[in-house]
Amino acid sequence: MRSARRFKMLLLWSGLLVGLIVSRMGMACSVNAPTPTASFGSLSSLGVGTMTQQTQALPSAGLRCPGSVLGLIVSGDRVNATLSSVNGGRLRNEAGDTIGYSIFADAAGQAPLTLGTAYNYYNSYILGLLGLLSGQAADIPMYFRTQPGTAANVSAGTYTDTLTVRWNWSICTGIGIGSLCLGRNSGNGTSVISLSLTVSPDCAINAPNLDFGSAPLIQGFDPVTQTISIRCTKGANYTVGISDGMHASGGQRRLEAGGNYLRYELYQGVSSQARWGNQGSARRGSGQADIQPGNYDGLSWQGFTYRAEILPNQATPPPATYTDTLVVDVAF
């Protein structure tokens, strides 16, 4: 009688094992998002050269794995991702300029991926981040960061790359102990990730303050010559304007102090009588720069020289410090 009871218990235990194996055999990874996208958004040409931009593949890197599968780690299990890139791991625009980027399995950038080398997501660090060790199902992620040092001089436009991810997995979906597995599920698939970044034109402007000095009479003020330096996006043709100031009247620039005014003007170049303004022909084109005219390499500073004069045909106002504020603008 004792032997019979043991036999029945063994049959019952075996039945539970078979049921568990059958229930887990149907659980495996699958490519549920074959064409993910990853957009870095928009950055200025100056910003992309100094700031790191991060994004991730959406809705995922392409693969989904049930937590009930990955919740147990068995020796030999793997979820490998092998990447290839159309542009060799760089974003490229139609002009042929490129921006480098890095690839990671995690948002913190602690798990880098290398083109052509299989990365196994089936490790305790990544599984812990995704919550898969606790039995939760999750989409496998992939993150991207721009490399500012590779984008110090790029033209405006839309930059793109296409990543092909070849997935290969082999997971113990049955009962596994150590390196032994009863019921393994293996498979492979492919997802194609489209990456994009929009670079907008931008400029750096260096416009020193203007000081006429001091004099007891209007006739004592000498003309002042200065240069505004501008560096803009590679390949960008632009114009530069200067506003009429805060105290202008009838298009005439004026310095102000306590309700009194001192008329002055800015002229294009050292000797020209052409007024430098911010409308129409009063603006100056990048091809008319006094220093580096027509240079659109994105690295060189172009210089625009102007002459400032206190207009002579006016009465000398009361002694004071007269000021005005002008705006230098660049238009593409």
KARA-V286112 format. One record per residue. RES is the residue in one small letter. PHI is phi in degrees with one decimal (* if undefined). D_LAST is the distance of its C-alpha to the last C-alpha in Angstrom with 2 decimals. Layout:
RES&PHI&D_LAST / RES&PHI&D_LAST
This chain:
m&*&96.30 / r&-65.5&94.07 / s&-64.8&92.81 / a&-62.1&91.98 / r&-62.8&89.88 / r&-63.1&87.94 / f&-63.1&87.31 / k&-64.8&85.97 / m&-65.4&83.63 / l&-65.9&82.32 / l&-62.0&81.67 / l&-63.5&79.80 / w&-63.6&77.62 / s&-64.0&76.89 / g&-62.5&75.91 / l&-64.3&73.38 / l&-62.5&71.84 / v&-61.5&71.54 / g&-62.3&69.98 / l&-66.9&67.40 / i&-63.0&66.55 / v&-62.2&66.22 / s&-66.7&63.99 / r&-90.5&61.62 / m&-63.4&61.63 / g&-81.1&59.35 / m&-97.5&56.71 / a&-159.5&54.06 / c&-74.7&50.36 / s&-153.2&48.35 / v&-82.1&44.86 / n&-99.7&43.80 / a&-137.6&40.01 / p&-70.3&39.49 / t&-132.1&35.69 / p&-69.0&34.11 / t&-128.3&30.40 / a&-143.5&28.63 / s&-108.2&25.09 / f&-83.2&23.42 / g&81.0&20.91 / s&-123.5&17.28 / l&-137.2&16.27 / s&-74.9&13.31 / s&-63.2&13.39 / l&-77.9&15.11 / g&-68.1&17.42 / v&-66.7&18.62 / g&-86.2&19.86 / t&-126.4&21.92 / m&-117.3&23.02 / t&-83.8&25.45 / q&-112.9&24.77 / q&-119.1&27.90 / t&-149.4&28.74 / q&-141.7&31.83 / a&-71.3&33.02 / l&-125.1&33.72 / p&-74.6&36.28 / s&-165.2&37.75 / a&-77.8&37.87 / g&123.0&40.06 / l&-113.5&43.59 / r&-124.6&45.82 / c&-127.4&49.10 / p&-66.6&51.79 / g&-64.8&52.83 / s&-65.2&56.48 / v&-81.7&55.94 / l&-84.4&54.00 / g&-64.6&55.97 / l&-115.0&58.55 / i&-102.8&57.75 / v&-118.9&60.08 / s&-54.5&60.11 / g&96.5&58.33 / d&-69.6&55.99 / r&-154.0&52.39 / v&-134.1&49.10 / n&-91.5&47.15 / a&-122.9&43.49 / t&-117.2&42.48 / l&-106.7&38.79 / s&-134.6&37.11 / s&-128.2&33.40 / v&-63.5&31.69 / n&-107.9&29.31 / g&66.8&31.87 / g&80.2&30.70 / r&-135.2&26.99 / l&-82.7&23.96 / r&-133.7&22.21 / n&-106.7&19.10 / e&-64.5&19.06 / a&-76.7&17.83 / g&94.4&20.95 / d&-74.2&19.67 / t&-131.9&22.04 / i&-132.9&22.68 / g&-76.6&26.32 / y&-146.7&28.07 / s&-112.6&31.62 / i&-123.8&34.01 / f&-138.5&36.68 / a&-87.7&39.52 / d&-132.6&39.18 / a&-68.0&36.54 / a&-78.4&37.72 / g&75.0&36.97 / q&-94.1&40.64 / a&-126.6&41.28 / p&-73.2&38.94 / l&-110.2&39.02 / t&-117.0&38.92 / l&-57.5&38.06 / g&82.7&41.30 / t&-115.8&43.53 / a&-66.1&45.26 / y&-112.0&44.73 / n&-94.4&47.56 / y&-67.7&46.47 / y&-83.6&50.18 / n&-136.2&50.59 / s&-61.3&51.71 / y&-64.3&48.44 / i&-68.7&46.24 / l&-62.1&49.01 / g&-66.4&49.52 / l&-63.4&45.85 / l&-81.8&45.93 / g&79.9&49.27 / l&-73.9&50.93 / l&-68.3&53.82 / s&-93.5&54.83 / g&93.5&54.99 / q&-82.8&51.69 / a&-76.1&49.86 / a&-155.9&46.22 / d&-85.1&43.23 / i&-73.9&42.48 / p&-93.5&39.07 / m&-153.4&36.50 / y&-120.5&33.70 / f&-136.5&30.66 / r&-133.4&28.75 / t&-72.9&25.74 / q&-111.0&26.52 / p&-54.1&23.99 / g&-64.7&25.55 / t&-98.9&24.49 / a&-132.0&20.73 / a&-74.5&19.89 / n&-149.4&17.54 / v&-130.2&16.04 / s&-83.6&13.07 / a&-73.6&11.41 / g&143.1&13.64 / t&-97.9&17.06 / y&-104.0&19.82 / t&-139.1&23.40 / d&-152.9&26.99 / t&-125.9&30.35 / l&-105.2&33.39 / t&-103.8&36.89 / v&-108.7&39.44 / r&-98.6&43.05 / w&-91.6&45.33 / n&-145.5&48.98 / w&-132.5&51.35 / s&-147.8&55.03 / i&-130.2&56.35 / c&-75.9&59.86 / t&-98.2&60.10 / g&-107.2&63.83 / i&-107.5&65.87 / g&-129.5&64.82 / i&-134.4&66.54 / g&62.9&65.24 / s&-98.4&64.61 / l&-95.4&66.71 / c&-141.0&65.21 / l&-109.2&66.99 / g&103.4&64.41 / r&-112.8&61.09 / n&-112.5&58.07 / s&-123.9&55.77 / g&-172.0&52.81 / n&-151.4&49.42 / g&-170.2&46.23 / t&-138.4&42.57 / s&-127.6&39.30 / v&-122.0&35.83 / i&-101.1&32.95 / s&-99.0&29.35 / l&-105.4&26.83 / s&-149.1&23.08 / l&-148.8&20.16 / t&-101.1&16.53 / v&-105.9&14.10 / s&-100.0&10.70 / p&-68.6&7.92 / d&-155.7&8.96 / c&-141.8&10.00 / a&-106.5&13.47 / i&-122.7&14.21 / n&-118.6&17.69 / a&-121.8&18.63 / p&-63.2&22.44 / n&-64.3&24.49 / l&-107.3&25.83 / d&-128.7&29.61 / f&-79.4&31.49 / g&80.9&34.78 / s&-135.2&37.85 / a&-160.6&40.09 / p&-76.1&42.99 / l&-132.7&41.78 / i&-54.6&38.58 / q&-67.5&39.54 / g&-87.0&39.62 / f&-89.4&35.88 / d&-89.6&34.36 / p&-60.3&30.72 / v&-119.1&28.62 / t&-109.5&26.09 / q&-141.4&23.55 / t&-128.0&20.47 / i&-97.5&17.33 / s&-104.2&16.38 / i&-137.3&13.07 / r&-127.2&12.83 / c&-119.1&9.83 / t&-53.8&10.09 / k&-52.9&12.16 / g&80.5&10.87 / a&-87.8&7.13 / n&-95.9&6.26 / y&-145.6&4.47 / t&-125.7&6.60 / v&-121.5&9.17 / g&-126.3&11.51 / i&-127.3&14.93 / s&-69.2&16.83 / d&-81.3&20.36 / g&95.5&21.99 / m&-84.1&24.54 / h&-124.2&27.35 / a&-66.2&25.92 / s&-138.8&28.16 / g&61.0&27.36 / g&81.2&24.11 / q&-99.9&26.16 / r&-68.7&25.33 / r&-143.8&28.46 / l&-83.3&29.85 / e&-135.8&32.32 / a&-154.6&35.54 / g&57.9&38.15 / g&85.8&37.13 / n&-103.1&37.18 / y&-131.0&34.23 / l&-136.9&33.24 / r&-75.5&30.82 / y&-148.2&28.32 / e&-150.1&25.26 / l&-116.6&22.43 / y&-122.4&21.96 / q&-72.3&19.61 / g&79.9&21.49 / v&-81.8&25.16 / s&-124.1&26.92 / s&-69.5&24.59 / q&-99.6&25.36 / a&-77.7&21.83 / r&-68.7&20.80 / w&-97.3&17.58 / g&-124.7&16.25 / n&-125.7&13.28 / q&-127.8&13.71 / g&50.4&13.34 / s&-70.8&14.82 / a&-75.2&15.50 / r&-80.6&12.03 / r&-115.0&11.88 / g&-84.3&9.85 / s&-62.6&9.94 / g&-75.4&12.72 / q&-102.6&14.62 / a&-60.9&15.14 / d&-79.0&18.86 / i&-123.8&19.10 / q&56.8&17.85 / p&-63.8&15.91 / g&69.9&13.94 / n&-89.1&14.86 / y&-116.6&12.58 / d&-78.8&15.44 / g&80.8&14.01 / l&-113.7&17.20 / s&-83.5&17.36 / w&-87.9&16.48 / q&-91.7&15.11 / g&-113.0&17.01 / f&-118.4&16.43 / t&-87.0&19.94 / y&-136.3&20.99 / r&-118.1&24.46 / a&-108.9&25.69 / e&-133.9&28.89 / i&-80.9&31.36 / l&-68.3&32.26 / p&-76.1&35.93 / n&-84.0&37.11 / q&-157.3&37.72 / a&-74.7&40.58 / t&-71.3&40.68 / p&-78.3&40.12 / p&-58.7&42.32 / p&-60.2&41.90 / a&180.0&39.39 / t&-96.5&36.20 / y&-96.6&33.38 / t&-136.5&29.93 / d&-156.4&26.52 / t&-126.4&23.30 / l&-112.1&19.86 / v&-113.4&16.45 / v&-96.0&13.70 / d&-123.7&10.22 / v&-120.4&6.80 / a&-122.3&3.82 / f&-100.3&0.00
